[in-house]
C-alpha cells in the first residue's frame, strides 16, 4: 500500500476515505456550471484543510437494469 503515512506521538496512520453522495431522487443537478463550481469548492476546502484529493469524479447517474427470465 502506498500513501503518505502520518507519524504522531508514537503512532503511525494513513487515513483514506471514499465518499459517494447523490442528490435527492437522483436528480441530474450536478452538471454544467454546478459541476465546475462544485469541483472548485472541493479543491479550495481541501487546500484550506491541507488534504490531498487523489481523485474526484462527478458522474452522471449510472443504473444498470437486469431482466430476469422466468425459469
DOVOKOL-65568 format. One line per field, with one value per residue: residue number from 1; residue in three letters; x, y negated, z of N, C-alpha, C, CB in turn. Coordinates in pm, 1 decimal. Each point is the difference from the previous one (the first is absolute). Glycine has a CB too. Layout:
! DOVOKOL-65568
i [NUM ...]
aa [ALA ...]
nu [X ...]
nv [Y ...]
nw [Z ...]
cau [X ...]
cav [Y ...]
caw [Z ...]
cu [X ...]
cv [Y ...]
cw [Z ...]
cbu [X ...]
cbv [Y ...]
cbw [Z ...]
This chain:
! DOVOKOL-65568
i [1 2 3 4 5 6 7 8 9 10 11 12 13 14 15 16 17 18 19 20 21 22 23 24 25 26 27 28 29 30 31 32 33 34 35 36 37 38 39 40 41 42 43 44 45 46 47 48 49 50 51 52 53 54 55 56 57 58 59 60 61 62 63 64 65 66 67 68 69 70 71]
aa [UNK UNK UNK UNK UNK UNK UNK UNK UNK UNK UNK UNK UNK UNK UNK UNK UNK UNK UNK UNK UNK UNK UNK UNK UNK UNK UNK UNK UNK UNK UNK UNK UNK UNK UNK UNK UNK UNK UNK UNK UNK UNK UNK UNK UNK UNK UNK UNK UNK UNK UNK UNK UNK UNK UNK UNK UNK UNK UNK UNK UNK UNK UNK UNK UNK UNK UNK UNK UNK UNK UNK]
nu [84.6 160.3 -65.7 155.8 80.8 -147.9 294.0 -247.2 209.8 218.0 -159.0 142.1 -304.1 10.3 -281.2 -58.1 -297.1 -89.3 -169.8 -233.6 -155.0 -223.8 -106.2 -196.9 -43.7 340.9 -59.5 200.2 99.2 291.1 -52.0 215.2 153.7 -35.7 274.9 154.5 -97.9 92.1 299.4 20.5 -96.7 213.9 238.2 -93.3 -5.5 286.8 131.3 -127.3 123.8 328.7 -224.3 224.1 -295.7 165.5 -232.9 -171.4 -202.2 -206.7 -110.7 -248.9 -133.5 216.6 -328.9 174.0 -314.6 86.3 -255.5 -5.5 -44.2 -263.4 236.2]
nv [117.8 -211.7 -172.4 -238.0 248.0 -251.0 64.0 -76.1 92.4 263.7 -19.9 80.1 -136.4 49.6 -208.3 167.3 -153.8 199.4 -316.9 189.8 -303.3 97.4 -305.5 106.4 257.2 96.5 -359.7 54.8 -217.8 117.0 -207.7 -222.1 -139.7 254.2 119.6 -266.9 -29.8 288.6 -42.8 -254.9 137.3 229.9 -200.9 -191.2 240.1 102.6 -279.3 -11.1 280.3 -43.4 191.8 118.9 -60.5 315.7 -129.2 -276.8 241.2 -267.7 325.0 -128.1 124.8 251.8 112.4 288.5 28.1 306.8 41.3 224.7 176.9 36.5 220.5]
nw [0.0 -216.5 266.3 56.4 248.5 151.8 152.6 238.2 243.6 -132.3 -310.2 -270.8 -85.1 -301.0 83.6 -291.8 37.5 -240.2 38.0 -159.6 21.2 -197.7 11.3 214.3 -206.8 -70.6 -25.6 -248.8 286.2 -128.6 -304.5 -39.1 155.6 192.9 -105.3 54.4 295.2 82.3 -88.0 175.6 265.8 -12.8 -18.6 243.5 199.6 -83.4 75.0 291.9 74.7 -113.4 -228.9 -216.2 -160.6 -29.0 -182.6 -33.0 -155.5 -8.1 -112.9 -146.7 248.8 -48.2 -28.9 -73.1 -110.5 112.8 -227.8 256.2 -271.9 193.4 86.3]
cau [-84.6 75.6 -73.3 73.0 -25.7 13.6 65.6 -29.3 -0.6 18.2 -90.1 12.8 -128.7 -28.9 -145.4 -49.2 -145.0 -70.6 -126.9 -96.2 -129.8 -83.6 -109.4 -128.9 -72.5 97.7 -21.1 122.5 31.9 145.2 45.4 28.4 66.9 -5.3 109.6 125.6 5.2 17.1 141.6 80.0 -24.8 68.0 144.5 28.7 -11.7 112.6 120.3 -11.4 14.5 124.1 -42.8 27.0 -105.2 66.9 -84.9 -130.6 -83.7 -141.6 -47.3 -145.4 -57.7 21.3 -93.0 0.0 -126.5 12.9 -128.1 9.0 -92.4 -67.8 51.2]
cav [-117.8 -123.5 -113.2 -90.7 38.5 -105.9 44.9 -88.2 50.4 144.2 76.0 -22.3 31.5 -44.2 -10.3 -21.4 10.7 5.7 -64.6 3.3 -56.3 -27.3 -91.9 58.5 58.6 15.6 -102.7 -33.7 -139.4 -17.4 -11.8 -134.8 -95.0 50.8 96.8 -75.6 -68.8 100.7 40.4 -109.0 -5.4 114.3 -21.8 -110.2 52.1 91.8 -80.9 -61.8 102.6 72.2 135.2 33.2 69.6 89.7 13.5 -63.8 24.3 -32.5 80.8 11.8 115.1 127.3 100.5 118.1 71.0 141.8 67.0 140.7 89.5 95.2 136.4]
caw [0.0 -4.6 54.2 87.0 137.8 99.0 122.9 112.9 137.9 10.7 -86.5 -143.8 -61.3 -135.9 -17.1 -135.7 -1.0 -128.4 31.9 -110.4 34.2 -116.3 30.9 32.9 -112.9 -108.7 -102.3 -73.4 29.8 5.5 -138.8 -48.3 89.6 137.3 11.3 6.2 129.1 104.2 -5.4 54.0 144.4 61.5 1.2 92.2 136.5 20.3 18.5 132.7 104.0 -28.1 -34.6 -139.3 -73.5 -94.8 -117.5 15.2 -117.1 9.1 -112.3 -14.6 68.8 -68.0 49.5 -85.8 9.2 -33.8 -16.2 36.0 -69.3 87.9 -18.9]
cu [88.8 -85.4 88.7 -38.3 23.3 58.2 -29.5 5.5 3.9 -95.2 26.0 -134.2 -10.2 -151.9 -32.3 -150.0 -50.7 -140.1 -87.8 -128.1 -77.6 -113.1 -129.6 -72.7 88.2 -23.4 132.9 30.9 150.3 58.4 32.5 76.3 0.9 112.0 134.0 16.3 26.3 143.6 88.8 -15.3 71.9 150.1 39.4 -4.4 116.4 128.9 -0.9 31.4 127.7 -28.2 27.3 -120.0 69.1 -79.8 -134.2 -76.9 -142.8 -62.0 -151.8 -48.3 19.8 -94.7 -1.1 -129.0 21.7 -139.3 19.4 -103.8 -64.8 49.1 -108.4]
cv [-123.5 -111.7 -83.1 33.3 -118.7 60.7 -102.0 79.0 152.3 83.4 -37.3 36.6 -57.6 0.8 -27.0 25.4 4.4 -52.3 -0.3 -65.6 -25.8 -92.8 75.6 41.5 15.3 -98.6 -38.2 -148.4 -25.9 -1.7 -146.1 -85.7 48.1 100.3 -71.9 -69.7 97.9 50.3 -105.4 -8.5 113.9 -23.6 -115.0 47.4 92.9 -77.6 -66.5 100.2 81.3 148.9 21.5 73.2 83.3 17.2 -63.8 19.8 -39.7 61.2 -5.2 126.0 125.9 102.1 114.3 77.0 142.9 59.2 148.2 79.5 91.6 140.0 99.5]
cw [0.0 57.0 88.3 144.2 92.2 126.6 109.0 129.1 8.9 -83.4 -145.9 -62.6 -140.3 -15.8 -145.5 1.1 -143.3 29.5 -124.8 50.0 -127.8 42.3 29.3 -127.8 -123.8 -114.5 -62.7 18.5 0.6 -140.8 -30.3 99.6 144.4 22.2 14.0 134.4 113.4 4.8 65.4 151.7 70.8 10.0 92.6 144.8 31.3 24.8 137.9 110.8 -15.2 -23.4 -148.4 -59.6 -106.3 -127.7 27.2 -129.6 32.6 -124.3 -10.7 71.3 -83.7 62.6 -99.4 23.2 -47.1 -9.2 28.0 -77.7 102.8 -31.2 31.5]
cbu [-184.9 130.7 -210.4 7.4 65.4 -195.2 184.2 -143.6 -126.3 81.6 -174.7 252.8 -103.9 222.4 -26.7 223.2 -13.3 137.6 110.3 101.5 92.9 57.2 108.1 -12.6 -209.3 18.8 -201.9 -45.2 -209.3 7.0 -140.3 -203.6 -68.6 -249.2 -131.5 -10.4 -156.7 -239.3 -44.4 -24.6 -222.8 -177.5 10.5 -95.4 -250.4 -112.1 12.0 -172.2 -246.8 128.4 -178.8 248.2 -173.6 103.8 117.1 90.5 150.1 35.4 198.5 7.4 -169.8 244.8 -142.2 253.3 -132.5 226.0 -77.9 84.6 138.0 -203.0 232.1]
cbv [123.4 79.3 129.6 -183.6 237.2 -130.1 119.8 -146.1 -202.9 -43.6 10.9 48.1 5.2 91.3 -84.3 67.6 -121.4 200.7 -144.9 213.3 -104.5 224.9 -173.5 -140.6 -100.6 240.7 -86.4 183.0 -13.3 113.7 200.1 17.4 -184.0 -35.3 165.7 -33.3 -173.4 66.5 128.5 -124.3 -107.7 151.2 87.1 -162.2 -18.7 170.5 -40.2 -157.7 11.5 -166.9 1.1 12.9 -183.7 118.4 211.2 -172.2 188.3 -218.5 150.3 -122.8 -148.7 -55.3 -173.3 13.1 -213.4 17.4 -171.2 -60.1 -8.7 -148.8 -73.3]
cbw [121.8 -201.1 -11.2 -178.9 -51.3 -98.1 -129.4 -145.5 62.9 223.3 183.6 0.1 226.4 -92.0 235.4 -104.7 219.6 -92.2 177.4 -100.4 210.5 -104.1 -145.2 209.2 90.0 60.7 122.7 -170.1 133.3 224.6 -68.6 -135.1 -152.3 7.5 -136.9 -247.4 -87.8 -27.5 -211.8 -216.8 -41.3 -89.7 -233.9 -165.7 -12.4 -146.6 -248.9 -90.7 13.2 139.6 182.1 47.6 42.9 191.4 -66.6 164.7 -77.2 134.4 25.6 -221.6 112.4 -52.2 120.0 4.3 -36.6 114.6 -170.6 229.4 -213.2 15.4 56.7]
